[in-house]
Amino acid sequence: MRLISDREPTARPIPAAGAAPIPSRDAPPARLLSLATAVPEHVLKQSDVAGAMHRFFTEVFSSSSTMAGIFASTGIRQRYAACPLDWYLEPRGWPERTAVYVKAGGDLFVEVANKALKGAGCSAAEVDTVVYVSTSGIATPSLDAVVHARMGFRADVERVPVFGLGCAGGVTGLAIASRLAQARPGSTVLMVTVELSTLAFRLDRPDKAHLISTALFGDGAAACVLRTDGQGLATVEGAGEHLWPDTLDIMGWSIDPVGFGVILRPDVPAFAATHLKPAVTGILERIGLAPEDVGRFVCHPGGTKVVAAIERAFGLGQGALDHERGVLADFGNMSAPTVLFILDRVIAQGLPERAALVTMGPGFTASCVSLAQAA
């Protein structure tokens, strides 16, 4: 198999403006050496969450047949959360939410980062750069600094905290980490994403967008180690993003004295069905590929309707995104880490010759990373 980085210079297309540069012989591609996932200890059964919401928001659910069945229609059996269910059923403000984000988020960071480092056969002291991706909490300094001593990072480790990517964070974070590893061949880059999206639950927000997010979101973390040397799990061929203009109202957070408020338009599945494939096709073309070159699309499952829309958009056939549905059922939508949970299952089953990680997030943005089998 010939990777993009192995082609002759005259055979490589010139990247469009803003596209990620295609690796050359002088810049070896980054390799994914390890991938790890973790979840907090508390399990939220979907039936228990549904029961609690129906008790608290009786009028909302009784007045709408669509809302009455929202929890059953998600395809989610359970999720994991930073706190037990009862914690969310009391009024909470920024100080309490932030304290949980720092404590539980820090614990998840340490757990998942150490698992990834062990999988790569290296220690925290060998890490040169840490990319930390999160959108579900605010901490300054960011969690990578909060856990610095616990992890055993060097004093000169370079920190790259990234905020605001939402569900796209896992893929974009992987792309950023791969470019940093490629920029300094031989350096070790650790990418960690921790999301505690359940902390956005609001007793004072009985609106549809908020209740849909309550039916979908769970907490989780993922981490990976990248270098330009070593065989690893896969080779990063290239990456890119596509931002649609005038789409800021599709997904994101509003911010008020109580906490984050969910911004979520109901037409995301229809948007994905219409717009996602052309955007991903453009990203792949900029790194010298076509959708037909991809053996497995690994997609973020915003929800079951989004999964079905992606299958239709890419002509994959109903049920093709089986691991996406499986992760959604077992963990819910964990935002940024979710697609890496799915990639973990795809790798365990056997990574095809080429896989493309695809997700959408606030912006409204599509992000894509192409992975090839390790040589």
N, C-alpha and C positions, 0 to 999 in steps of 0.2 A: 504494500500500500504506500502511495506517495502522498505525504502531507503537503499542505500548502507551502509550508516552510521549506520543503525540499525541491520546489519547482525552480526552473531556471529563471533568472531575472526578467528575461524577455517574455516569459509566459505569464507573469503576474500582472493582473489588472492594476491600474492606478486607482487608489482609494479616492472616493468622492470627498469633498470638503467635509470635515467633521467626523469622518469614519475612522475607526481604529486602524492604525497602520498594520499591514500584513507583515509577519515576521520574515526577516531575510536571513541569509546564511550567517551574517555578522551578529544577528540578534536571535539566539536560540529561543524557541517557544517555551512558555512556562508549562510545567507539568503539575497535574493535580496528584500530590503524593498521598493524601489521606482525606477522608471525609467522616465526620462524626456528628451525631445528633443527641439531643437531651431534652427532657421535659421536666417540669416541676412535679412535686409529689402528689398534689391534690387532683383527684379524678372527678370530673363533672359529667355525670350521666345526662344525656340529652333529655331523657324523660323527667329527671329531677329539675333541670333548669326550666323546662317548659312548664312544669307544674307551678314553680315559684313565680314565673312571669305571668301566668294566667291569674294567679292570686293577686299580684300587685297591680296588674293592668287589666282587670276584669272587663271594664267598659270597652277598652280598645279591641280586645279579642272577641267579645260577644257581638260587637257591632260590625264586624268584618269577617266574612267567610274566608277571604284570602289570608288574613292575618291569623285566623284560628288554626290553620294547618301549617303555618310557616315552619315550626320546629320539626314536624314530621317529614316535611318535604326536602330538608337539607341533605339527607343521606348520611347524617352524622349520628353515630352511636354514643360517642363519648369524646370529651376533650380534657386537657390538663390545664390546671390553673395555679397561679402563684399563691392563692388563698383558698380556703374552703368556701363552699357556696354561701354560707351564712354571712361571711365577711362582706360580700357584695350587696347584701340585703339591708345594709345600714348606710345612712348618709355618709359620704366621704368627700374630702376636699383635696386640694393639691398636696399639702404636707403629708397626709397619710398615703396617698397614691405614690408620691415620690419616694417615701421611705421604703415602701414595698418594692418599688422598681429598683432602688439601689441595692437593697439586701437580697431579694430573691433573684433579681437580674444578675447581681454580682456572683451569687452562688452558681447560677446556670453558666455564666461565662467561664468560671474556673473549671467546672465539670466538663463542659463540652470542649474547651480549649485543650485541657490535659488529655482528653481522649483522642483528639486529632493529632496532638504532638506525639503521643505514644504510637499511634498508627503510622506516623511518618518516621518513627525511630529517632526522634530528636527531642531535645529538652527546651524549656522556655528560655534558658540562657542563650540558646543558639538562634533565637528569633531576632531578625533584624528590623522587621516592620510588622506592625499590627494594624490591620484594617478592621474597625469596629462599626457595624451597621445596625441602626435601630431607629424606630420612629414612634415607639409606644410609650416613651418616657423621656424625661429631661433631667440630666445630671451634668453639672459642671464642677470639677472636671468629669469627663466622660468615664464610663465604666472601665475602659481599658486602663485608665490611670488609677481608679479606685481599687482595682485588684492587682495592681502592679507588684506589690510586695508579696501577696499571696501566690502569685504565679511564679515569681522569681525571674521576671524580665530584667534585662540589663538596664543600667542607667541611660545608655545611649540608644535604646530601642526607639524607633520612629513610630509615632502614633498618628493614625489617620482615621479620626472619627467621622462618620457620615450619617447625616440625619435627613429625614424627609422623603425617602424613597418608597416607604410603605411596602406593599406586596412585591414590588420590583427589586427590593433591596438585596435579596439573596443572589440574583443573577448579576445585577450591576456591581455588587460587592465583589463577586468572584472575578468579574471583568477587571475591576480596578486592581485587585490583588495580583492578577496575572500580568498586567502591564507593569506593575511595580517590580515584580520578580524578573520580568524580561528586561527591564531597564537596567538592572544590576545583576547580571548573570552570576549564579552561585549564591546569591543571598536567599534567606529563608523568610517567607512572608506568611503570616498567620492571618486568616480572615475569620472573624467571629460575628455572627448575627444573633441577637437576643431580642425577642419580642414578647412583651407581656400585654397583649391587646385587651385582655379581660379587664385591665385597670381602667378602661374607658367606659365601663358600664355605668349608667346613670339612672338613678331612681327618679330624677326630675325631668327625664326626656322620654316621654311615651310616644314619640313620633315613629313613623314607619321605618325610616333608615336606621334609627337606633335599635329598634327591636329586631330588625333583620340581622344587624351586626351581632346582637346578643345571641342570636340563634346560630351564628357561624363561627365566631372567633374563639381561639384557644391560645395558649402560651407555649412557647418552645424556643429552642436554640439549635444552631448548627455551626460547625467550624470546619475549616479545611486548611491544609498546608500546601504551599506552592513553591517550587524551585525550578530552575532551568535544567537541573541535572537529576538523575535518578529516573527509574522507569515509571513508578507510580501507577495510578489508576487510569489516567487519560492525559492527553495533550490538549492544551487550549489552542485552538486554531485561530480564533478571532472573535470579536464581539462588537456590538453596536447598539444604538438606541434610536428610537423614533418618537418624537413628541408631536402630538396633534395640536394645532392652534385652537384657541377658544374652547378649551375643554377643562378648565380649572375646576369647574363645578361638578365633575364626574365623581371624584373621590378625593378624600383628604380629611383633615381635622379642622374644626373651628375651635377656638380657644376662649374660655371664659373663666370667671373666678372659681368654678367648681372643678373644671378639668377639661380634657379633650371632649369635643362633640363630633360625632360621626357625620361626614359628608359622603353620601353614597347615592348615586342616581340609580333608579331601578332598571334602566335600559342598558346596563353593562353587557349582558349576554348578547343583545342585538348588536351593540357596538363591536364586540369581539367578532361576531359572525361576519360582519361587513368589512371591518377595517384591519383586523389583526394580520391576516395572511399577506396583504400587500405590503404592510410595514415590515414584517419579518422577511419577506422575499427581498425587499430593498436592502435590509441589513446583510443578509446572506450574500447578495450580489456584490456588496462592497468588500467582502472578504473572499470573493472568488468562488462562491458556491450557489447552488440553486436548491429549492425545497426537495427536488428529486434526489439530491445527494444525501439527504438525511435519513438514516435508518430508523430513528426514534425521536419524536418530539417529546420533550420532558416539560410539561406545562404546569404553571401554577393554577390550582383549582380554586378559583374564587368561590365557587359553589357548584352544585350539580348542573345548574342551567348553563353556567359558563363553560364547564367541561364539555357538555353536549354541543355548545356553540362552536368551540374550538375544533371538535371532531368534524363538524359539518364544514367549517371554514377551510380546513386543510384536507378534506376528503379522506379522512382516516377510517371511517366506518364506525358505527356505534359500538362502544365498548373497547375501542383501541386504547384509550387512556385508562387502562385498568388500575395501574398503580396510583394514578391521580385520585381515582374514586376511593381506593383503599386507604390512602393516607387521610383523605378528607373524612372518611368514616371513623377512623381510629383516633385522629388528632384534631379534627376541625381545620379551619383556616387559621394558621399561625402567622399569617402575613409573611415577611421576608424568608424565614427558615423553611417554609413549606416545600418549595420546589427542591430544596436540597434533601429533605426527607424522601421525596419521590426519586431523586437521582440515586440515593443510597439503595433503594429497592431495585432500581434498574441495573445498577452495577452488580448487586448481589445475584441478579438473574443472568447477567452477562451483557455488558455494554456492547452495542452493535459497532460496526466500523465507524459510524459517525452518529452523534446525538446532538440535538440542538435544545438548549434550555431556553424556554420562552415564558415571559410573564409580563403583566401590565401593572402599573401603579400610578400614584398621584403624579399629575403633570398635564394631561393624562399621557402616560408614556409606556411604550413597549420596550423591553430589553431582551437581548438574545446573546447567548454565548454558544459557540460551536466547539464540541469536544470530539476528539478522535481517539480511537483505541491507542493505548500506549504501545510504542514500537517495541 
